Amino acid sequence: MPEIVIVVALVCVVAMLAVGAAVLLRARDVLERIVALDLLTVICVMLLALLSYLREVSYYLDAALALAALSFVATLAAVKSDGGGGPFR
């Protein structure tokens, strides 16, 4: 029974991934694109976590944690550089 719930959740996450890609394509300015890319990475982290549970392997969860940390740092650097002056100002 839990596998059915996980598969339904995977379908929902893939649908959210498609909606996030549409939001990214329709974004007008840089900050909207940054937020849309952050949304896509959060959805990818959810997808990796669900796959880790479904397939019972831990390296998907490791990849999800690494992607979340990288996304956090990249979002901070992108917002900082968009504010003017560069990422290390």
N, CA, C and O atoms as a GROMACS GRO file, in nm:
protein
  356
    1MET      N    1   0.080  -0.121   0.000
    1MET     CA    2   0.000   0.000   0.000
    1MET      C    3   0.084   0.127   0.000
    1MET      O    4   0.052   0.220  -0.073
    2PRO      N    5   0.193   0.135   0.080
    2PRO     CA    6   0.272   0.258   0.076
    2PRO      C    7   0.336   0.286  -0.060
    2PRO      O    8   0.360   0.401  -0.094
    3GLU      N    9   0.365   0.180  -0.137
    3GLU     CA   10   0.424   0.202  -0.268
    3GLU      C   11   0.329   0.278  -0.360
    3GLU      O   12   0.373   0.360  -0.441
    4ILE      N   13   0.200   0.250  -0.348
    4ILE     CA   14   0.101   0.319  -0.430
    4ILE      C   15   0.099   0.467  -0.395
    4ILE      O   16   0.091   0.553  -0.483
    5VAL      N   17   0.106   0.498  -0.267
    5VAL     CA   18   0.107   0.637  -0.222
    5VAL      C   19   0.232   0.708  -0.272
    5VAL      O   20   0.225   0.824  -0.314
    6ILE      N   21   0.345   0.641  -0.269
    6ILE     CA   22   0.470   0.699  -0.316
    6ILE      C   23   0.466   0.724  -0.466
    6ILE      O   24   0.514   0.826  -0.514
    7VAL      N   25   0.408   0.631  -0.540
    7VAL     CA   26   0.398   0.649  -0.686
    7VAL      C   27   0.306   0.766  -0.719
    7VAL      O   28   0.336   0.844  -0.810
    8VAL      N   29   0.195   0.780  -0.646
    8VAL     CA   30   0.107   0.896  -0.666
    8VAL      C   31   0.181   1.025  -0.632
    8VAL      O   32   0.166   1.125  -0.702
    9ALA      N   33   0.259   1.023  -0.524
    9ALA     CA   34   0.338   1.141  -0.487
    9ALA      C   35   0.442   1.173  -0.594
    9ALA      O   36   0.466   1.290  -0.623
   10LEU      N   37   0.503   1.070  -0.653
   10LEU     CA   38   0.599   1.093  -0.761
   10LEU      C   39   0.533   1.158  -0.883
   10LEU      O   40   0.591   1.247  -0.946
   11VAL      N   41   0.413   1.115  -0.915
   11VAL     CA   42   0.340   1.176  -1.027
   11VAL      C   43   0.310   1.322  -0.997
   11VAL      O   44   0.323   1.407  -1.085
   12CYS      N   45   0.270   1.352  -0.874
   12CYS     CA   46   0.243   1.491  -0.835
   12CYS      C   47   0.370   1.576  -0.841
   12CYS      O   48   0.366   1.691  -0.884
   13VAL      N   49   0.481   1.519  -0.798
   13VAL     CA   50   0.607   1.593  -0.800
   13VAL      C   51   0.652   1.620  -0.944
   13VAL      O   52   0.702   1.729  -0.974
   14VAL      N   53   0.634   1.524  -1.031
   14VAL     CA   54   0.668   1.546  -1.172
   14VAL      C   55   0.578   1.653  -1.233
   14VAL      O   56   0.624   1.734  -1.314
   15ALA      N   57   0.451   1.654  -1.196
   15ALA     CA   58   0.361   1.759  -1.244
   15ALA      C   59   0.405   1.896  -1.191
   15ALA      O   60   0.401   1.995  -1.264
   16MET      N   61   0.448   1.900  -1.065
   16MET     CA   62   0.498   2.026  -1.010
   16MET      C   63   0.626   2.069  -1.081
   16MET      O   64   0.651   2.188  -1.097
   17LEU      N   65   0.707   1.973  -1.122
   17LEU     CA   66   0.828   2.004  -1.196
   17LEU      C   67   0.795   2.070  -1.330
   17LEU      O   68   0.862   2.164  -1.372
   18ALA      N   69   0.692   2.021  -1.397
   18ALA     CA   70   0.649   2.080  -1.523
   18ALA      C   71   0.594   2.222  -1.502
   18ALA      O   72   0.621   2.312  -1.581
   19VAL      N   73   0.518   2.241  -1.396
   19VAL     CA   74   0.465   2.375  -1.366
   19VAL      C   75   0.578   2.470  -1.330
   19VAL      O   76   0.577   2.586  -1.371
   20GLY      N   77   0.676   2.422  -1.254
   20GLY     CA   78   0.792   2.505  -1.221
   20GLY      C   79   0.872   2.545  -1.344
   20GLY      O   80   0.921   2.658  -1.352
   21ALA      N   81   0.885   2.453  -1.439
   21ALA     CA   82   0.955   2.487  -1.564
   21ALA      C   83   0.878   2.592  -1.643
   21ALA      O   84   0.938   2.681  -1.703
   22ALA      N   85   0.746   2.584  -1.642
   22ALA     CA   86   0.665   2.685  -1.710
   22ALA      C   87   0.680   2.821  -1.642
   22ALA      O   88   0.686   2.924  -1.709
   23VAL      N   89   0.686   2.821  -1.510
   23VAL     CA   90   0.706   2.946  -1.437
   23VAL      C   91   0.843   3.004  -1.471
   23VAL      O   92   0.856   3.125  -1.489
   24LEU      N   93   0.944   2.919  -1.481
   24LEU     CA   94   1.078   2.966  -1.517
   24LEU      C   95   1.079   3.027  -1.656
   24LEU      O   96   1.142   3.131  -1.677
   25LEU      N   97   1.010   2.966  -1.749
   25LEU     CA   98   1.008   3.019  -1.886
   25LEU      C   99   0.929   3.149  -1.896
   25LEU      O  100   0.957   3.231  -1.984
   26ARG      N  101   0.831   3.170  -1.809
   26ARG     CA  102   0.749   3.290  -1.815
   26ARG      C  103   0.802   3.403  -1.727
   26ARG      O  104   0.744   3.511  -1.725
   27ALA      N  105   0.910   3.379  -1.654
   27ALA     CA  106   0.965   3.481  -1.563
   27ALA      C  107   1.012   3.602  -1.643
   27ALA      O  108   1.071   3.589  -1.750
   28ARG      N  109   0.984   3.719  -1.587
   28ARG     CA  110   1.015   3.844  -1.659
   28ARG      C  111   1.149   3.903  -1.618
   28ARG      O  112   1.222   3.954  -1.704
   29ASP      N  113   1.183   3.898  -1.491
   29ASP     CA  114   1.309   3.958  -1.450
   29ASP      C  115   1.397   3.854  -1.381
   29ASP      O  116   1.359   3.738  -1.365
   30VAL      N  117   1.515   3.897  -1.341
   30VAL     CA  118   1.616   3.805  -1.289
   30VAL      C  119   1.573   3.746  -1.156
   30VAL      O  120   1.594   3.627  -1.132
   31LEU      N  121   1.514   3.824  -1.069
   31LEU     CA  122   1.475   3.772  -0.938
   31LEU      C  123   1.367   3.665  -0.949
   31LEU      O  124   1.369   3.568  -0.873
   32GLU      N  125   1.275   3.681  -1.041
   32GLU     CA  126   1.174   3.577  -1.063
   32GLU      C  127   1.238   3.449  -1.114
   32GLU      O  128   1.196   3.339  -1.077
   33ARG      N  129   1.339   3.461  -1.198
   33ARG     CA  130   1.409   3.342  -1.247
   33ARG      C  131   1.486   3.273  -1.136
   33ARG      O  132   1.492   3.150  -1.130
   34ILE      N  133   1.546   3.352  -1.046
   34ILE     CA  134   1.618   3.294  -0.934
   34ILE      C  135   1.523   3.216  -0.844
   34ILE      O  136   1.554   3.105  -0.801
   35VAL      N  137   1.406   3.274  -0.816
   35VAL     CA  138   1.308   3.206  -0.732
   35VAL      C  139   1.255   3.081  -0.802
   35VAL      O  140   1.234   2.978  -0.737
   36ALA      N  141   1.233   3.089  -0.932
   36ALA     CA  142   1.184   2.972  -1.006
   36ALA      C  143   1.289   2.859  -1.008
   36ALA      O  144   1.254   2.742  -0.995
   37LEU      N  145   1.414   2.894  -1.023
   37LEU     CA  146   1.519   2.792  -1.019
   37LEU      C  147   1.531   2.730  -0.880
   37LEU      O  148   1.556   2.611  -0.866
   38ASP      N  149   1.513   2.813  -0.776
   38ASP     CA  150   1.515   2.760  -0.640
   38ASP      C  151   1.396   2.666  -0.619
   38ASP      O  152   1.409   2.563  -0.553
   39LEU      N  153   1.282   2.701  -0.674
   39LEU     CA  154   1.165   2.614  -0.667
   39LEU      C  155   1.191   2.481  -0.736
   39LEU      O  156   1.154   2.376  -0.684
   40LEU      N  157   1.254   2.485  -0.852
   40LEU     CA  158   1.285   2.362  -0.924
   40LEU      C  159   1.383   2.274  -0.848
   40LEU      O  160   1.371   2.151  -0.850
   41THR      N  161   1.479   2.334  -0.781
   41THR     CA  162   1.572   2.252  -0.704
   41THR      C  163   1.505   2.190  -0.582
   41THR      O  164   1.537   2.077  -0.544
   42VAL      N  165   1.413   2.262  -0.520
   42VAL     CA  166   1.339   2.204  -0.407
   42VAL      C  167   1.254   2.086  -0.455
   42VAL      O  168   1.244   1.984  -0.386
   43ILE      N  169   1.193   2.100  -0.571
   43ILE     CA  170   1.113   1.991  -0.626
   43ILE      C  171   1.203   1.871  -0.661
   43ILE      O  172   1.164   1.757  -0.640
   44CYS      N  173   1.323   1.897  -0.714
   44CYS     CA  174   1.416   1.788  -0.742
   44CYS      C  175   1.462   1.718  -0.614
   44CYS      O  176   1.481   1.597  -0.613
   45VAL      N  177   1.479   1.795  -0.507
   45VAL     CA  178   1.514   1.734  -0.378
   45VAL      C  179   1.401   1.644  -0.330
   45VAL      O  180   1.426   1.534  -0.281
   46MET      N  181   1.277   1.690  -0.345
   46MET     CA  182   1.162   1.606  -0.308
   46MET      C  183   1.159   1.479  -0.393
   46MET      O  184   1.132   1.371  -0.341
   47LEU      N  185   1.186   1.492  -0.521
   47LEU     CA  186   1.187   1.377  -0.610
   47LEU      C  187   1.294   1.276  -0.569
   47LEU      O  188   1.269   1.156  -0.568
   48LEU      N  189   1.412   1.325  -0.537
   48LEU     CA  190   1.519   1.235  -0.494
   48LEU      C  191   1.486   1.167  -0.362
   48LEU      O  192   1.518   1.050  -0.342
   49ALA      N  193   1.424   1.240  -0.270
   49ALA     CA  194   1.388   1.181  -0.142
   49ALA      C  195   1.281   1.073  -0.160
   49ALA      O  196   1.287   0.968  -0.095
   50LEU      N  197   1.184   1.096  -0.246
   50LEU     CA  198   1.082   0.995  -0.272
   50LEU      C  199   1.142   0.871  -0.339
   50LEU      O  200   1.106   0.758  -0.306
   51LEU      N  201   1.232   0.893  -0.434
   51LEU     CA  202   1.297   0.780  -0.499
   51LEU      C  203   1.384   0.701  -0.401
   51LEU      O  204   1.394   0.579  -0.411
   52SER      N  205   1.445   0.771  -0.308
   52SER     CA  206   1.525   0.703  -0.207
   52SER      C  207   1.439   0.612  -0.122
   52SER      O  208   1.480   0.501  -0.088
   53TYR      N  209   1.321   0.659  -0.086
   53TYR     CA  210   1.231   0.575  -0.007
   53TYR      C  211   1.175   0.460  -0.089
   53TYR      O  212   1.166   0.347  -0.040
   54LEU      N  213   1.138   0.487  -0.214
   54LEU     CA  214   1.076   0.384  -0.298
   54LEU      C  215   1.174   0.272  -0.332
   54LEU      O  216   1.138   0.154  -0.328
   55ARG      N  217   1.297   0.306  -0.364
   55ARG     CA  218   1.396   0.206  -0.405
   55ARG      C  219   1.480   0.154  -0.289
   55ARG      O  220   1.559   0.061  -0.306
   56GLU      N  221   1.463   0.213  -0.173
   56GLU     CA  222   1.534   0.173  -0.051
   56GLU      C  223   1.685   0.177  -0.066
   56GLU      O  224   1.756   0.084  -0.027
   57VAL      N  225   1.733   0.286  -0.124
   57VAL     CA  226   1.877   0.310  -0.134
   57VAL      C  227   1.906   0.448  -0.074
   57VAL      O  228   1.827   0.541  -0.088
   58SER      N  229   2.019   0.459  -0.009
   58SER     CA  230   2.047   0.582   0.064
   58SER      C  231   2.119   0.687  -0.019
   58SER      O  232   2.119   0.804   0.017
   59TYR      N  233   2.181   0.648  -0.130
   59TYR     CA  234   2.260   0.747  -0.204
   59TYR      C  235   2.172   0.851  -0.273
   59TYR      O  236   2.221   0.960  -0.304
   60TYR      N  237   2.045   0.822  -0.299
   60TYR     CA  238   1.955   0.925  -0.350
   60TYR      C  239   1.934   1.034  -0.245
   60TYR      O  240   1.928   1.153  -0.278
   61LEU      N  241   1.923   0.994  -0.121
   61LEU     CA  242   1.907   1.090  -0.013
   61LEU      C  243   2.034   1.173   0.005
   61LEU      O  244   2.027   1.293   0.033
   62ASP      N  245   2.150   1.111  -0.011
   62ASP     CA  246   2.276   1.185  -0.007
   62ASP      C  247   2.282   1.289  -0.118
   62ASP      O  248   2.323   1.403  -0.096
   63ALA      N  249   2.239   1.249  -0.237
   63ALA     CA  250   2.237   1.343  -0.350
   63ALA      C  251   2.138   1.456  -0.325
   63ALA      O  252   2.164   1.570  -0.362
   64ALA      N  253   2.025   1.425  -0.262
   64ALA     CA  254   1.926   1.529  -0.231
   64ALA      C  255   1.981   1.630  -0.132
   64ALA      O  256   1.960   1.750  -0.147
   65LEU      N  257   2.052   1.582  -0.031
   65LEU     CA  258   2.111   1.674   0.067
   65LEU      C  259   2.220   1.760   0.004
   65LEU      O  260   2.230   1.879   0.033
   66ALA      N  261   2.301   1.700  -0.081
   66ALA     CA  262   2.406   1.777  -0.150
   66ALA      C  263   2.344   1.882  -0.243
   66ALA      O  264   2.392   1.995  -0.250
   67LEU      N  265   2.240   1.844  -0.314
   67LEU     CA  266   2.172   1.939  -0.403
   67LEU      C  267   2.108   2.053  -0.325
   67LEU      O  268   2.111   2.167  -0.369
   68ALA      N  269   2.050   2.023  -0.210
   68ALA     CA  270   1.989   2.127  -0.127
   68ALA      C  271   2.094   2.226  -0.076
   68ALA      O  272   2.071   2.347  -0.078
   69ALA      N  273   2.208   2.175  -0.032
   69ALA     CA  274   2.313   2.264   0.017
   69ALA      C  275   2.370   2.349  -0.096
   69ALA      O  276   2.392   2.469  -0.079
   70LEU      N  277   2.393   2.287  -0.212
   70LEU     CA  278   2.444   2.361  -0.326
   70LEU      C  279   2.344   2.466  -0.374
   70LEU      O  280   2.382   2.577  -0.410
   71SER      N  281   2.218   2.432  -0.373
   71SER     CA  282   2.113   2.526  -0.414
   71SER      C  283   2.106   2.645  -0.320
   71SER      O  284   2.087   2.758  -0.364
   72PHE      N  285   2.120   2.620  -0.191
   72PHE     CA  286   2.116   2.729  -0.094
   72PHE      C  287   2.229   2.828  -0.119
   72PHE      O  288   2.206   2.949  -0.122
   73VAL      N  289   2.350   2.777  -0.136
   73VAL     CA  290   2.465   2.864  -0.159
   73VAL      C  291   2.452   2.937  -0.293
   73VAL      O  292   2.484   3.055  -0.303
   74ALA      N  293   2.406   2.867  -0.396
   74ALA     CA  294   2.391   2.928  -0.528
   74ALA      C  295   2.284   3.037  -0.527
   74ALA      O  296   2.300   3.140  -0.592
   75THR      N  297   2.176   3.015  -0.455
   75THR     CA  298   2.072   3.117  -0.447
   75THR      C  299   2.122   3.241  -0.375
   75THR      O  300   2.095   3.353  -0.418
   76LEU      N  301   2.195   3.222  -0.267
   76LEU     CA  302   2.252   3.337  -0.196
   76LEU      C  303   2.349   3.413  -0.285
   76LEU      O  304   2.347   3.536  -0.287
   77ALA      N  305   2.434   3.342  -0.358
   77ALA     CA  306   2.530   3.409  -0.446
   77ALA      C  307   2.460   3.481  -0.561
   77ALA      O  308   2.502   3.591  -0.599
   78ALA      N  309   2.356   3.422  -0.616
   78ALA     CA  310   2.284   3.485  -0.727
   78ALA      C  311   2.212   3.612  -0.682
   78ALA      O  312   2.213   3.713  -0.752
   79VAL      N  313   2.151   3.606  -0.566
   79VAL     CA  314   2.081   3.724  -0.515
   79VAL      C  315   2.181   3.833  -0.479
   79VAL      O  316   2.157   3.951  -0.505
   80LYS      N  317   2.291   3.794  -0.420
   80LYS     CA  318   2.394   3.891  -0.382
   80LYS      C  319   2.451   3.958  -0.507
   80LYS      O  320   2.471   4.079  -0.508
   81SER      N  321   2.479   3.880  -0.613
   81SER     CA  322   2.537   3.939  -0.733
   81SER      C  323   2.434   4.020  -0.810
   81SER      O  324   2.471   4.114  -0.880
   82ASP      N  325   2.305   3.986  -0.799
   82ASP     CA  326   2.202   4.066  -0.866
   82ASP      C  327   2.181   4.200  -0.796
   82ASP      O  328   2.138   4.297  -0.858
   83GLY      N  329   2.212   4.204  -0.668
   83GLY     CA  330   2.198   4.328  -0.593
   83GLY      C  331   2.300   4.432  -0.634
   83GLY      O  332   2.285   4.550  -0.601
   84GLY      N  333   2.402   4.393  -0.705
   84GLY     CA  334   2.503   4.485  -0.753
   84GLY      C  335   2.637   4.458  -0.689
   84GLY      O  336   2.646   4.423  -0.572
   85GLY      N  337   2.740   4.476  -0.767
   85GLY     CA  338   2.873   4.469  -0.713
   85GLY      C  339   2.942   4.334  -0.725
   85GLY      O  340   3.064   4.328  -0.714
   86GLY      N  341   2.873   4.230  -0.746
   86GLY     CA  342   2.935   4.098  -0.758
   86GLY      C  343   2.905   4.011  -0.638
   86GLY      O  344   2.853   4.059  -0.538
   87PRO      N  345   2.937   3.885  -0.647
   87PRO     CA  346   2.900   3.791  -0.541
   87PRO      C  347   2.982   3.803  -0.413
   87PRO      O  348   2.936   3.759  -0.308
   88PHE      N  349   3.101   3.862  -0.420
   88PHE     CA  350   3.188   3.864  -0.303
   88PHE      C  351   3.209   4.005  -0.249
   88PHE      O  352   3.313   4.034  -0.191
   89ARG      N  353   3.115   4.090  -0.268
   89ARG     CA  354   3.126   4.228  -0.221
   89ARG      C  355   3.093   4.240  -0.077
   89ARG      O  356   3.097   4.350  -0.022
   0.00000   0.00000   0.00000
